[in-house]
């Protein structure tokens, strides 16, 4: 799942080499922390958070098929 999230974010931004996705466990949930270059933050979040919302929906759907819980956080 980390590879899928990395692939999606790298294809949205202008500086894909600065994309960093870390994975950590928080109880029974896996949390993916995404860091991008300052200028690319808006591209990942989108207008009114639409893009990041769709990314979260997609990741939750993939996780549900595997019987897991995930969340995606965009860090600055």
Biopython code that builds the backbone (N, CA, C, O; Angstrom):
import numpy as np
from Bio.PDB.StructureBuilder import StructureBuilder

atoms = [
    (1, "UNK", "N", (0.814, -1.195, 0.000)),
    (1, "UNK", "CA", (0.000, 0.000, 0.000)),
    (1, "UNK", "C", (0.858, 1.259, 0.000)),
    (1, "UNK", "O", (0.496, 2.272, -0.598)),
    (2, "UNK", "N", (1.994, 1.181, 0.676)),
    (2, "UNK", "CA", (2.888, 2.338, 0.708)),
    (2, "UNK", "C", (3.362, 2.679, -0.705)),
    (2, "UNK", "O", (3.471, 3.852, -1.062)),
    (3, "UNK", "N", (3.642, 1.652, -1.504)),
    (3, "UNK", "CA", (4.108, 1.880, -2.872)),
    (3, "UNK", "C", (3.026, 2.558, -3.712)),
    (3, "UNK", "O", (3.326, 3.438, -4.519)),
    (4, "UNK", "N", (1.770, 2.151, -3.524)),
    (4, "UNK", "CA", (0.658, 2.757, -4.255)),
    (4, "UNK", "C", (0.519, 4.229, -3.900)),
    (4, "UNK", "O", (0.373, 5.073, -4.784)),
    (5, "UNK", "N", (0.562, 4.538, -2.622)),
    (5, "UNK", "CA", (0.442, 5.929, -2.169)),
    (5, "UNK", "C", (1.600, 6.767, -2.701)),
    (5, "UNK", "O", (1.396, 7.893, -3.156)),
    (6, "UNK", "N", (2.806, 6.225, -2.645)),
    (6, "UNK", "CA", (3.979, 6.936, -3.164)),
    (6, "UNK", "C", (3.822, 7.209, -4.651)),
    (6, "UNK", "O", (4.110, 8.313, -5.112)),
    (7, "UNK", "N", (3.374, 6.225, -5.399)),
    (7, "UNK", "CA", (3.173, 6.372, -6.844)),
    (7, "UNK", "C", (2.157, 7.474, -7.147)),
    (7, "UNK", "O", (2.386, 8.308, -8.023)),
    (8, "UNK", "N", (1.051, 7.478, -6.434)),
    (8, "UNK", "CA", (0.008, 8.490, -6.661)),
    (8, "UNK", "C", (0.545, 9.886, -6.389)),
    (8, "UNK", "O", (0.386, 10.786, -7.213)),
    (9, "UNK", "N", (1.178, 10.071, -5.239)),
    (9, "UNK", "CA", (1.656, 11.399, -4.854)),
    (9, "UNK", "C", (2.767, 11.877, -5.787)),
    (9, "UNK", "O", (2.783, 13.044, -6.178)),
    (10, "UNK", "N", (3.697, 10.987, -6.150)),
    (10, "UNK", "CA", (4.791, 11.381, -7.045)),
    (10, "UNK", "C", (4.275, 11.859, -8.395)),
    (10, "UNK", "O", (4.889, 12.728, -9.014)),
    (11, "UNK", "N", (3.165, 11.312, -8.861)),
    (11, "UNK", "CA", (2.614, 11.714, -10.146)),
    (11, "UNK", "C", (1.771, 12.982, -10.066)),
    (11, "UNK", "O", (1.370, 13.518, -11.099)),
    (12, "UNK", "N", (1.497, 13.465, -8.872)),
    (12, "UNK", "CA", (0.736, 14.705, -8.708)),
    (12, "UNK", "C", (1.631, 15.937, -8.607)),
    (12, "UNK", "O", (1.209, 17.038, -8.960)),
    (13, "UNK", "N", (2.852, 15.765, -8.134)),
    (13, "UNK", "CA", (3.708, 16.902, -7.777)),
    (13, "UNK", "C", (4.726, 17.228, -8.864)),
    (13, "UNK", "O", (4.968, 16.439, -9.777)),
    (14, "UNK", "N", (5.324, 18.436, -8.733)),
    (14, "UNK", "CA", (6.371, 18.875, -9.660)),
    (14, "UNK", "C", (7.742, 18.329, -9.276)),
    (14, "UNK", "O", (8.620, 18.193, -10.128)),
    (15, "UNK", "N", (7.927, 18.017, -7.994)),
    (15, "UNK", "CA", (9.219, 17.538, -7.497)),
    (15, "UNK", "C", (9.048, 16.149, -6.875)),
    (15, "UNK", "O", (9.030, 16.021, -5.651)),
    (16, "UNK", "N", (8.922, 15.106, -7.710)),
    (16, "UNK", "CA", (8.674, 13.765, -7.164)),
    (16, "UNK", "C", (9.828, 13.208, -6.339)),
    (16, "UNK", "O", (9.627, 12.315, -5.517)),
    (17, "UNK", "N", (11.032, 13.727, -6.553)),
    (17, "UNK", "CA", (12.172, 13.233, -5.772)),
    (17, "UNK", "C", (12.130, 13.706, -4.317)),
    (17, "UNK", "O", (12.874, 13.193, -3.481)),
    (18, "UNK", "N", (11.269, 14.677, -4.008)),
    (18, "UNK", "CA", (11.156, 15.180, -2.644)),
    (18, "UNK", "C", (9.968, 14.574, -1.896)),
    (18, "UNK", "O", (9.662, 14.999, -0.782)),
    (19, "UNK", "N", (9.306, 13.607, -2.483)),
    (19, "UNK", "CA", (8.173, 12.947, -1.836)),
    (19, "UNK", "C", (8.696, 11.908, -0.850)),
    (19, "UNK", "O", (9.567, 11.102, -1.179)),
    (20, "UNK", "N", (8.157, 11.941, 0.348)),
    (20, "UNK", "CA", (8.538, 10.988, 1.382)),
    (20, "UNK", "C", (7.273, 10.429, 2.021)),
    (20, "UNK", "O", (6.427, 11.188, 2.496)),
    (21, "UNK", "N", (7.141, 9.115, 2.035)),
    (21, "UNK", "CA", (5.998, 8.460, 2.669)),
    (21, "UNK", "C", (6.538, 7.532, 3.752)),
    (21, "UNK", "O", (7.314, 6.619, 3.472)),
    (22, "UNK", "N", (6.122, 7.776, 4.981)),
    (22, "UNK", "CA", (6.524, 6.903, 6.084)),
    (22, "UNK", "C", (5.285, 6.195, 6.619)),
    (22, "UNK", "O", (4.170, 6.713, 6.554)),
    (23, "UNK", "N", (5.510, 5.015, 7.142)),
    (23, "UNK", "CA", (4.423, 4.170, 7.622)),
    (23, "UNK", "C", (4.652, 3.893, 9.096)),
    (23, "UNK", "O", (5.749, 3.507, 9.498)),
    (24, "UNK", "N", (3.617, 4.090, 9.902)),
    (24, "UNK", "CA", (3.733, 3.778, 11.327)),
    (24, "UNK", "C", (2.437, 3.152, 11.811)),
    (24, "UNK", "O", (1.365, 3.390, 11.255)),
    (25, "UNK", "N", (2.556, 2.360, 12.842)),
    (25, "UNK", "CA", (1.392, 1.701, 13.427)),
    (25, "UNK", "C", (0.878, 2.540, 14.586)),
    (25, "UNK", "O", (1.650, 3.009, 15.422)),
    (26, "UNK", "N", (-0.426, 2.718, 14.624)),
    (26, "UNK", "CA", (-1.067, 3.440, 15.724)),
    (26, "UNK", "C", (-2.241, 2.583, 16.197)),
    (26, "UNK", "O", (-3.358, 2.704, 15.694)),
    (27, "UNK", "N", (-1.972, 1.733, 17.153)),
    (27, "UNK", "CA", (-3.000, 0.797, 17.604)),
    (27, "UNK", "C", (-3.237, -0.252, 16.529)),
    (27, "UNK", "O", (-2.307, -0.936, 16.102)),
    (28, "UNK", "N", (-4.485, -0.375, 16.095)),
    (28, "UNK", "CA", (-4.814, -1.347, 15.049)),
    (28, "UNK", "C", (-4.817, -0.713, 13.673)),
    (28, "UNK", "O", (-5.203, -1.350, 12.694)),
    (29, "UNK", "N", (-4.385, 0.551, 13.591)),
    (29, "UNK", "CA", (-4.432, 1.294, 12.338)),
    (29, "UNK", "C", (-3.030, 1.611, 11.833)),
    (29, "UNK", "O", (-2.123, 1.884, 12.620)),
    (30, "UNK", "N", (-2.861, 1.574, 10.519)),
    (30, "UNK", "CA", (-1.613, 1.980, 9.898)),
    (30, "UNK", "C", (-1.766, 3.420, 9.433)),
    (30, "UNK", "O", (-2.728, 3.760, 8.744)),
    (31, "UNK", "N", (-0.816, 4.262, 9.814)),
    (31, "UNK", "CA", (-0.861, 5.674, 9.438)),
    (31, "UNK", "C", (0.262, 5.947, 8.441)),
    (31, "UNK", "O", (1.429, 5.659, 8.707)),
    (32, "UNK", "N", (-0.110, 6.506, 7.291)),
    (32, "UNK", "CA", (0.865, 6.903, 6.288)),
    (32, "UNK", "C", (1.057, 8.408, 6.386)),
    (32, "UNK", "O", (0.100, 9.174, 6.275)),
    (33, "UNK", "N", (2.302, 8.825, 6.596)),
    (33, "UNK", "CA", (2.633, 10.252, 6.681)),
    (33, "UNK", "C", (3.317, 10.664, 5.389)),
    (33, "UNK", "O", (4.353, 10.107, 5.025)),
    (34, "UNK", "N", (2.746, 11.630, 4.701)),
    (34, "UNK", "CA", (3.248, 12.071, 3.409)),
    (34, "UNK", "C", (3.869, 13.456, 3.566)),
    (34, "UNK", "O", (3.254, 14.376, 4.106)),
    (35, "UNK", "N", (5.100, 13.581, 3.082)),
    (35, "UNK", "CA", (5.786, 14.882, 3.051)),
    (35, "UNK", "C", (6.149, 15.193, 1.606)),
    (35, "UNK", "O", (6.648, 14.333, 0.881)),
    (36, "UNK", "N", (5.891, 16.440, 1.191)),
    (36, "UNK", "CA", (6.229, 16.885, -0.160)),
    (36, "UNK", "C", (6.926, 18.232, -0.070)),
    (36, "UNK", "O", (6.972, 18.838, 1.001)),
    (37, "UNK", "N", (7.469, 18.705, -1.187)),
    (37, "UNK", "CA", (8.107, 20.021, -1.223)),
    (37, "UNK", "C", (7.055, 21.088, -0.924)),
    (37, "UNK", "O", (5.867, 20.885, -1.174)),
    (38, "UNK", "N", (7.499, 22.219, -0.389)),
    (38, "UNK", "CA", (6.574, 23.289, -0.008)),
    (38, "UNK", "C", (5.669, 23.725, -1.158)),
    (38, "UNK", "O", (4.472, 23.930, -0.957)),
    (39, "UNK", "N", (6.218, 23.867, -2.342)),
    (39, "UNK", "CA", (5.437, 24.318, -3.484)),
    (39, "UNK", "C", (4.441, 23.296, -3.992)),
    (39, "UNK", "O", (3.531, 23.639, -4.746)),
    (40, "UNK", "N", (4.601, 22.045, -3.590)),
    (40, "UNK", "CA", (3.726, 20.976, -4.064)),
    (40, "UNK", "C", (2.580, 20.658, -3.101)),
    (40, "UNK", "O", (1.721, 19.833, -3.411)),
    (41, "UNK", "N", (2.566, 21.296, -1.958)),
    (41, "UNK", "CA", (1.549, 21.000, -0.949)),
    (41, "UNK", "C", (0.138, 21.208, -1.504)),
    (41, "UNK", "O", (-0.746, 20.383, -1.273)),
    (42, "UNK", "N", (-0.069, 22.277, -2.215)),
    (42, "UNK", "CA", (-1.392, 22.574, -2.772)),
    (42, "UNK", "C", (-1.841, 21.554, -3.797)),
    (42, "UNK", "O", (-3.034, 21.281, -3.924)),
    (43, "UNK", "N", (-0.900, 20.992, -4.525)),
    (43, "UNK", "CA", (-1.247, 20.004, -5.544)),
    (43, "UNK", "C", (-1.716, 18.701, -4.920)),
    (43, "UNK", "O", (-2.552, 18.003, -5.493)),
    (44, "UNK", "N", (-1.194, 18.373, -3.769)),
    (44, "UNK", "CA", (-1.590, 17.141, -3.096)),
    (44, "UNK", "C", (-2.918, 17.342, -2.357)),
    (44, "UNK", "O", (-3.746, 16.432, -2.301)),
    (45, "UNK", "N", (-3.114, 18.519, -1.800)),
    (45, "UNK", "CA", (-4.344, 18.783, -1.051)),
    (45, "UNK", "C", (-5.501, 19.107, -1.996)),
    (45, "UNK", "O", (-6.607, 18.598, -1.815)),
    (46, "UNK", "N", (-5.259, 19.942, -2.994)),
    (46, "UNK", "CA", (-6.308, 20.297, -3.946)),
    (46, "UNK", "C", (-7.241, 21.362, -3.404)),
    (46, "UNK", "O", (-7.170, 21.740, -2.235)),
    (47, "UNK", "N", (-8.109, 21.834, -4.269)),
    (47, "UNK", "CA", (-9.080, 22.856, -3.851)),
    (47, "UNK", "C", (-10.044, 22.265, -2.843)),
    (47, "UNK", "O", (-10.662, 21.227, -3.079)),
    (48, "UNK", "N", (-10.158, 22.943, -1.724)),
    (48, "UNK", "CA", (-11.027, 22.530, -0.620)),
    (48, "UNK", "C", (-10.732, 21.101, -0.165)),
    (48, "UNK", "O", (-11.614, 20.430, 0.371)),
    (49, "UNK", "N", (-9.501, 20.632, -0.373)),
    (49, "UNK", "CA", (-9.080, 19.312, 0.097)),
    (49, "UNK", "C", (-9.613, 18.154, -0.715)),
    (49, "UNK", "O", (-9.617, 17.019, -0.239)),
    (50, "UNK", "N", (-10.061, 18.412, -1.930)),
    (50, "UNK", "CA", (-10.679, 17.360, -2.733)),
    (50, "UNK", "C", (-9.716, 16.242, -3.113)),
    (50, "UNK", "O", (-10.075, 15.066, -3.041)),
    (51, "UNK", "N", (-8.506, 16.591, -3.513)),
    (51, "UNK", "CA", (-7.554, 15.562, -3.964)),
    (51, "UNK", "C", (-7.146, 14.659, -2.809)),
    (51, "UNK", "O", (-7.162, 13.435, -2.942)),
    (52, "UNK", "N", (-6.782, 15.253, -1.679)),
    (52, "UNK", "CA", (-6.363, 14.434, -0.534)),
    (52, "UNK", "C", (-7.538, 13.587, -0.035)),
    (52, "UNK", "O", (-7.331, 12.472, 0.442)),
    (53, "UNK", "N", (-8.742, 14.092, -0.136)),
    (53, "UNK", "CA", (-9.917, 13.321, 0.261)),
    (53, "UNK", "C", (-10.065, 12.078, -0.617)),
    (53, "UNK", "O", (-10.362, 10.993, -0.117)),
    (54, "UNK", "N", (-9.858, 12.238, -1.920)),
    (54, "UNK", "CA", (-9.960, 11.093, -2.836)),
    (54, "UNK", "C", (-8.821, 10.092, -2.607)),
    (54, "UNK", "O", (-9.021, 8.882, -2.716)),
    (55, "UNK", "N", (-7.638, 10.602, -2.294)),
    (55, "UNK", "CA", (-6.516, 9.711, -1.979)),
    (55, "UNK", "C", (-6.857, 8.874, -0.750)),
    (55, "UNK", "O", (-6.606, 7.670, -0.721)),
    (56, "UNK", "N", (-7.432, 9.521, 0.264)),
    (56, "UNK", "CA", (-7.797, 8.802, 1.490)),
    (56, "UNK", "C", (-8.868, 7.745, 1.212)),
    (56, "UNK", "O", (-8.797, 6.634, 1.737)),
    (57, "UNK", "N", (-9.851, 8.090, 0.394)),
    (57, "UNK", "CA", (-10.903, 7.125, 0.048)),
    (57, "UNK", "C", (-10.300, 5.916, -0.659)),
    (57, "UNK", "O", (-10.635, 4.773, -0.345)),
    (58, "UNK", "N", (-9.411, 6.173, -1.613)),
    (58, "UNK", "CA", (-8.775, 5.092, -2.360)),
    (58, "UNK", "C", (-7.951, 4.189, -1.442)),
    (58, "UNK", "O", (-8.036, 2.964, -1.533)),
    (59, "UNK", "N", (-7.163, 4.786, -0.570)),
    (59, "UNK", "CA", (-6.319, 3.997, 0.327)),
    (59, "UNK", "C", (-7.163, 3.181, 1.309)),
    (59, "UNK", "O", (-6.814, 2.045, 1.629)),
    (60, "UNK", "N", (-8.271, 3.755, 1.789)),
    (60, "UNK", "CA", (-9.144, 3.012, 2.702)),
    (60, "UNK", "C", (-9.806, 1.841, 1.988)),
    (60, "UNK", "O", (-9.997, 0.780, 2.583)),
    (61, "UNK", "N", (-10.159, 2.026, 0.712)),
    (61, "UNK", "CA", (-10.768, 0.939, -0.058)),
    (61, "UNK", "C", (-9.777, -0.210, -0.246)),
    (61, "UNK", "O", (-10.138, -1.379, -0.103)),
    (62, "UNK", "N", (-8.530, 0.128, -0.566)),
    (62, "UNK", "CA", (-7.499, -0.904, -0.737)),
    (62, "UNK", "C", (-7.257, -1.627, 0.583)),
    (62, "UNK", "O", (-7.130, -2.851, 0.610)),
    (63, "UNK", "N", (-7.192, -0.876, 1.672)),
    (63, "UNK", "CA", (-6.940, -1.469, 2.985)),
    (63, "UNK", "C", (-8.102, -2.361, 3.413)),
    (63, "UNK", "O", (-7.887, -3.411, 4.019)),
    (64, "UNK", "N", (-9.318, -1.953, 3.104)),
    (64, "UNK", "CA", (-10.483, -2.729, 3.504)),
    (64, "UNK", "C", (-10.488, -4.102, 2.834)),
    (64, "UNK", "O", (-10.905, -5.093, 3.434)),
    (65, "UNK", "N", (-10.023, -4.150, 1.592)),
    (65, "UNK", "CA", (-9.947, -5.435, 0.889)),
    (65, "UNK", "C", (-8.960, -6.377, 1.571)),
    (65, "UNK", "O", (-9.094, -7.598, 1.487)),
    (66, "UNK", "N", (-7.970, -5.799, 2.246)),
    (66, "UNK", "CA", (-6.968, -6.607, 2.947)),
    (66, "UNK", "C", (-7.310, -6.783, 4.423)),
    (66, "UNK", "O", (-6.555, -7.410, 5.166)),
    (67, "UNK", "N", (-8.438, -6.234, 4.846)),
    (67, "UNK", "CA", (-8.860, -6.365, 6.238)),
    (67, "UNK", "C", (-8.069, -5.499, 7.197)),
    (67, "UNK", "O", (-7.886, -5.863, 8.359)),
    (68, "UNK", "N", (-7.599, -4.357, 6.724)),
    (68, "UNK", "CA", (-6.804, -3.461, 7.561)),
    (68, "UNK", "C", (-7.465, -2.090, 7.639)),
    (68, "UNK", "O", (-8.402, -1.795, 6.897)),
    (69, "UNK", "N", (-6.965, -1.261, 8.544)),
    (69, "UNK", "CA", (-7.416, 0.125, 8.660)),
    (69, "UNK", "C", (-6.228, 1.030, 8.395)),
    (69, "UNK", "O", (-5.137, 0.798, 8.916)),
    (70, "UNK", "N", (-6.437, 2.071, 7.580)),
    (70, "UNK", "CA", (-5.360, 3.015, 7.304)),
    (70, "UNK", "C", (-5.882, 4.442, 7.368)),
    (70, "UNK", "O", (-7.081, 4.697, 7.257)),
    (71, "UNK", "N", (-4.946, 5.358, 7.551)),
    (71, "UNK", "CA", (-5.242, 6.771, 7.415)),
    (71, "UNK", "C", (-4.040, 7.429, 6.753)),
    (71, "UNK", "O", (-2.915, 6.940, 6.851)),
    (72, "UNK", "N", (-4.295, 8.546, 6.077)),
    (72, "UNK", "CA", (-3.251, 9.274, 5.369)),
    (72, "UNK", "C", (-3.174, 10.676, 5.949)),
    (72, "UNK", "O", (-4.182, 11.378, 6.033)),
    (73, "UNK", "N", (-1.970, 11.083, 6.351)),
    (73, "UNK", "CA", (-1.740, 12.425, 6.888)),
    (73, "UNK", "C", (-0.748, 13.145, 5.981)),
    (73, "UNK", "O", (0.274, 12.581, 5.590)),
    (74, "UNK", "N", (-1.056, 14.380, 5.656)),
    (74, "UNK", "CA", (-0.150, 15.220, 4.866)),
    (74, "UNK", "C", (0.565, 16.136, 5.846)),
    (74, "UNK", "O", (-0.069, 16.949, 6.517)),
    (75, "UNK", "N", (1.884, 16.006, 5.928)),
    (75, "UNK", "CA", (2.666, 16.798, 6.877)),
    (75, "UNK", "C", (3.438, 17.888, 6.156)),
    (75, "UNK", "O", (3.852, 17.715, 5.010)),
    (76, "UNK", "N", (3.627, 19.006, 6.831)),
    (76, "UNK", "CA", (4.401, 20.101, 6.224)),
    (76, "UNK", "C", (5.784, 20.204, 6.830)),
    (76, "UNK", "O", (6.567, 21.069, 6.437)),
]
sb = StructureBuilder()
sb.init_structure("model")
sb.init_model(0)
sb.init_chain("A")
sb.init_seg("    ")
for serial, (resi, resn, name, xyz) in enumerate(atoms, 1):
    if name == "N":
        sb.init_residue(resn, " ", resi, " ")
    sb.init_atom(name, np.array(xyz, "f"), 0.0, 1.0, " ", f" {name:<3s}", serial, name[0])
structure = sb.get_structure()
